[in-house]
Amino acid sequence: MVKYFLGQGVLQSSWDQVFTAFWQQYPNPYSKHVLTEDTVHREVTADQKLLSWQLLTKTNRMSHWAKRLFPANVLHSVYILEDSIVDPQNQTMTTFTWNINHARGWTEIRGEAWVSSSLFGVSRSVQEFGLAQFKSNVTKTMKGFEYILAKMQCKAPSKTLVETAKEAKEQANEMALAATEKARTSPARVKRQAKE
């Protein structure tokens, strides 16, 4: 079952102002739970729409019953992927958000068989045997997938989007610190300070 909610409001500002404010909304006193905001991708399409993907880290407040269901690392923070499309011509902005911590991926596998036989006197038996054989093979296929997937989960997983984004942010912070330190100790800055 899916739960639905619609929230609406009117801001007494122009679309341009609201659009600009959207990109500057964090930090603010009403969103203290938002810890980080990183742009993963941004591009302008051929039809002049702005596409952006942002990764947000937020604190994660859970009810007492949920604490028993989720692992400890999920209890402290949650990662949100936000996809936005800005259309300045029609003055619209559409955003989609996904909670990537609590997402579960499911894949449906469907097998269908039609068994027919025109062998006189045994066609029904041939059809039933063929159908039973197919059902058995589908069951074995599912068990084989489950076995391989279980083995894959035991191995060290490849990096997730969240891990990749975290590493990129850490590298960017390290580069910014190194650049700040280099600027502080560069000869050009030292000469300028000496002249002042």
Order of alpha helices (4+ residues) and beta strands (2+ residues): alpha-beta-beta-alpha-alpha-beta-beta-alpha-alpha-alpha
